[in-house]
């Protein structure tokens, strides 16, 4: 026999589920609202049943905040929609794969990769501020059918997280997705290479041959994470595509591979907020929606769940996000140090000490400047001269490079693709600036030390 709450419809069931998950997580309504980036009023209205049909995006944010697994996530989504709406959601993946409308566990069951092909690992968490890049990547693979897409940018810019989310979305719509990761960075930590990594003793020909044997002529997507790793374990992408006619490849790396038919998606830093002298409550609400601030806050709340952006700390958070260029890994490291130091103390140390550019719980190899040195090293000598010349300038134009290189426009384009420079201000699109992190690298050593060439 059904209870009155069950007979009242989907909203009551959703409200009960929401209260149950919040109680189990030990979160207050305010904490849940902070984690889900919703208002407290929205959470109250959902729990009371006043909102009869929650938006899918709101349900997804709540499921992410609770870190729900597949079955529980699906149950929450199902409770928020009528059976007709749910059937529509399950059958509606379009040609362009509208990411904002695809909940994490809806869609056809995930298809396993081919036998012998490792599957993608679990995503490290919610993807913040990359909705546009995710849609472009999905469209490149599905709508336009490009066989090779390279996602490039400096270490720590979020390439792996982006392609993991793309792999999740594609698998949810029935794609077979294989995963092959380079263990180059892990080896310096003494970590055993993960399954499916390129850190084995196999040479490039052996590993490429093994992948060809596993894929054959199947229609499949293969992700090569860290595909510009050198030495043992490197995959010959051109040979792989030639021998596997149904294969599409997404590669992450520091630079493009310059292969025929390659499409390049440069991943740049997250948007940073404008600075102001004072911030009120409304300003804090708007700042929390800026991608770099939202990501910084999400990392901070893992160690300090009660932290909120307020008028008295907004200035320090804004300046930290700007000083860190909106680089996701730099934001994560700095937020980790906030367990020990408040943002105001970190900001005071930022100009004098680079400790916040290293992981609080990692070894010395997990350092943003060490990683960035590799990106600087792989550009041409002429482009490194450009970086050294303009590193101290707040901004500059392509015309300022005329005396440095024969083709300044080509040099600027290459530095933008590598993610070492970016537009200085949206109001002045002709002005560019070097990343603050690159500037710090040159401050430590005006001629960055040489490291092994990548790719």
N, C-alpha and C positions, 0 to 999 in steps of 0.2 A: 504494500500500500504506500502510495507516495505521500510525502509530508507536504504541509502547506507551503513551505519555502520552495520545495521542488516544483509544486504546481504553479508557483508564482512566475516561473520562467527562468530564462538563462541568466538574467541579471543577478537574482538572489544567489544562484549557484556560484557565479563568479565572485560575488561579494564574500561568500563564505570561504571559498578557496583562497582569496586574497588575505583575509584575516587569519586563516590557518597557516599560510606560508609566512606571514609576518610574525605571528606568534612563535612559530618554530625557529625563525631566524633571530628572535630576540631583538627586533628592531622597533623603535618608536615610529609613529607616522612621519615625524620630521626626518628621521634618519632614512627611512625608506624613500621619502620624497627626494632627499639629497642624492642618494645612490642612483635613483631612477631618473634624475633630472626633471622631476615633475613638481608641481606645487603641492603644498600640504593640503590645500583645499581639494585638489583633484583626488588625492589619496582618500581623504575623508568621504568625498562624494561617491567614490567607487566602493568603499567598504560599507557605506550605508545603503547602497543600492539606488541612490538618487540618479546616478548616470546609468541609463538603461542599456546603452549599447557602446561600450568603450571603443575608442579608436584602436586599430590594430597596432599602430606605432606605440601607443601607451602600454598596451599589453606586452609588447616585445620588450620595452624598457623595464617593466616590472619583472618579467621573467629573467632578464639579464641581471637585474639587481639581486634577485633571489638565487641566481646561478642554477636555474632549474635544468635538469637533464631532459632528454628527448620526450619520454612519456609524460612527465609532469608538465612540461612546457606545452605540449600538444593539448593536454587536458585543460590548461588555463585558457589557451586560445579557443578551444571548443566551447568552454563555458561562456566565453564573451560574445559568441555569435550564434545566430540561429542555425539550425541544421542546413537550411538552404544556403546561407552565407558561407558556411564551412565547406560545403560541397563545391561552391564556386571557388573558394580560396584554394582548395586542393587541386582543382583542374585548370586554373587560370594562368600558369606561367606562360608569358608571351614571348615573342621572338626577341624582344629587347630585355627580358628578364628584369622587370622593374624591382630593384632591390628594396626600395622603401615599402613595398607591398608584400614582401616575401618573408613571413615569420620564420624563425630559426628552424622549426621542426615541421613546417607544413610543406606540402609538395610530395611527389612520389618518393618511395623509399630510396635511400642512398644506394647507388650502384657500386659494387666493389670494383677495384681495379683488376686488370688482367692477372691471371695466376703468375706468381713470381714478382709482381710489381708491388712495392710498399705503398700503403695508403697514406694520405695526409695526416699529420698529427693533429691533436686538438688545438683549437685556436687559443691564444693566451688571454683572451677576454674580448670585451666589446671594442669594435673598431670605431674610433672617434675622429670626426673631422675629415674622413676620406670618402664620403658618399659619392662625390663627383668622380674621383679617380676610380672607385670600384665600378661604377656604371660604365665608364670608358673602357676599362679592362674587360668587363663582361661583353660589351658590345663588340670589341675587337675580335674576341674569340668566337662569339655566337652569331652575331648579326653579319659582320663583314667576313668572317671565316678566315682570318689571317692565321697562317700556320706557325708563325714565330713572333711572339711578342716579348720584348725585353723591358722589364721594369727596372729602372736604373736610378741610382742616387747614392749619397754617402752612407757609410755604415751607421745604423741607428735611426735612419729616416722612416723606417716602417715598411720596408719592401716585403719582408716575410709575412708580416701580419696581414697586409693587403692581399697577397696571393692566397693565404690560408682562408680568408673570408670569401674570396672568389671561388676557391675550390669547394667550400662548404655550400655556397649557393648553387654551383653547378651540379654537385653530387645530389643535392635535394631535388633537382629537376631531371635526374636520370643519367647524367654524364658519368662516364668512367674516368676517374682521375687518379693518376699515379704520382708518386712523390719521390724525388731523389735529391738529398741535401748534401752539400759539402760539409765535411767535418773539419775544415781547415782551421777555423777559429777555435773549435772545441779542443783540438789537439794541444794548443798552447796552454790550456788549463789542466792538461793531464786527464781529460775526460774521455771515457770510452766512446768511440763514435756510435751514434744511434743506428738502429736498423734502417737500411735503405740509404745510408749516407754514402758519400763518395770517398770516405776515408779509408777504404780498404787498400790492399796491396795490388789491386788490379790496375793495369795501365789503361790509358784512354781507349785503345782498340778493344781490350777485353771487356771493359764496362759497357762500351757502346754496343758491342756484339751481344752481350747479355741482355741489354734493353731491347735490342732488335728482336731477339728470340722470344722475349716475354710479350712484346706488343704485336709483332707480325703485321698483318694488314687490318687489325681491328681499328675501329674509330675510337680514339682515346685522346685524353689530354694528359700531358706529362709536365709536371712542374720541376724545374731544375733550380733549386734554391741555392744561391751562391754559385751560380754557373760559371763565373769567371775565375774559379779557383784554379791554381796552377798545379802542375805535377801530377802525381798519381791520382786517379779518380776523376779526371776531367773527362767530360763527355764530348764527343765530336758531334755537335748539334747538326751540322750540315749533312753528315753521313747518316745520322739517325733519321732525319726528315726524308732523305732520298730513299732509304730502304723501307720506311714505314709510311706508305701513301695516305693512310687514314689518320695519321698522328698530327696533333697540334701541340706546340710547346710554348710554355711561359717560362722565361728565365729571369731570375733576379741577379743583379750584379752591380758593380761600381760603374760600369761603362757599357755602351752598346757593343755588340759583337761584329757589326758591319758585315752581316751575311745577306745574300739576296733575299728580298721579300720581308726582311725584318721590319717590324713596327716597334718604335721606341716610345715608352711611356715614362718620361722623367718624373720622379717623385720629389717634390720640393717640400720645404718646411711648412708646418701648419700655420694658419693665420694667427697673427699676434695682435693684441689689442692696442688701441691708441692710448698714449699716456695723458693723464690729466692731473691737476693739482689736488683736487679733492673728489671723493666719491660718495654719493648718497646711496640709499637702499635700492633705488631704481637702477642706478649705475651698476651696482653689484649683480643684480639680476641679469642685466644685459651682458656684463663681462663673463658671467658663467656660461653663456652660450657661445663665446668665442672659442674656436677649436683648441688652441693651445691651453687656454685656461681650463676648459672642461676636462682635458686629458690630465693636466697637472692636479686638479682637484680629485679626479677619480683615483689617481695613484696615492694621493695624500690620505684619502679616507680609508685606504686599506690598513694603514697603521694608526691613523687618528680618526676613527669613525665620526666623531662629533665635530670635526672641523667644518666651519662654514665661512664663506667669503663675506666679510663685513667691511664697514667703512674704515675700521682701524687697521685692517691688514690688506685691503685691496691694492694699495699702492705698492707694497712689497711684492705681492703675487704678480701684478702686472709687469713690474720691472724685471722680475726673475724670468718670466715667460719671454719677454723681449730680449733679455741678455742671453738666454739660451736659444734664441732664434726660432722657437717653436719646433725644435727637433725632438721627436717623440722619446728617444732613448735618453737624451739629456734631461728632459722633463721628468722621466721616470727616476733617474738617479737622484736628481735634486729633491724630488718628493720623498724618496726613501730616507734622505738625511733629515727630513722634517720630523722624524720620530725623535731625534736628538735636539735639533735646533728649529726654532720658529722661522718662518719665511723672512722676517726682518733681519735676523742674524745671518742667515744664508746670503741675503742680498748684500749685507755689509762686508762679507768675506769674498763675494764674487769677484771683485776686481783685484784681490790680493792673493787668492789661493784657489787652485783649480781642483781641490779635493772633491767638490760636488759634481765634477764631471766623471767620477768613477763610482762604480756600484758600491754601496755600503757593505754588501755581503759577498762581493766577488773578489777575484784575484786582480793583480795589476794589469792583466791583459784586457780587463773590462774597463777601458778608459776611452772616453770619446776622442781625446786628442791623439792617442795612439792609433785609433781606428781611422781618424781623419787624415793622418799622415799618409796612409795608403792611397786614399783618393787623390791627394795632392800629387803623389809621386807618379801616378799613372798618366797624368796629362803631359803634354809635350813640354820640352824645356822652355820654349817661347811662352807658353801659357803660364808656366810657373813664374816667369819673369813678370808677366802682367800682374799676377796675384801679389807678388812682392812689392810691386810699384804702387798698387792702389789699396793695399791692405790698411793703411792708416787713414785713408780718406773716408769721410762720412758717406759720400756718394760721388758718382762720376758718370760720364756718358761715353758712348762708343767713340765719339770724336776725341776723347782724352787718351785713347789708346793708339792714335795714329802713329806716334813716334816710337811705339814699342814693338809692333808686329806689322808685317806687310798687309795682312787682311784683318783689321780689327773686328769687323762684324762676325767673321768666322770664329775668331778667338772667343768673342763674347758668347756666341751660340754654344761652343764647346764647353765653356765654363758653366753656363746655365744648365746644359744637359747633365754634366757631372754633379750639379747641385752645390757648387762652391760659391756661387754668387746668386743674387736674387734681385728683383726690382726693389728699389729703396722706398718707394711710396706710390700708392695707387693713384694719387693725384698728379704725379709726375712720372708717367710711364717710361720716359726716356732716361731716367736716372736709375743707376744700379749701385749695389753695395756688396762688399764681401761679407760672408757670414761672420758673425762675431767669433764663432769657434775657430774659423780659419785665421782670423786676426790674432786670437790667443796663441795659435800654433806658431805664427810668425813672431810674436812677442817672445815666446820661449826660445826660439831659434830662428833667426832671420833666414836661414837656408835650411828648410826641413830636412831631417836626416833621410838618407836613402833607405828604402825597404825593397824587398823582392818585388819585381814587377808582377802585376796581376794581369792575366789574360795576354 
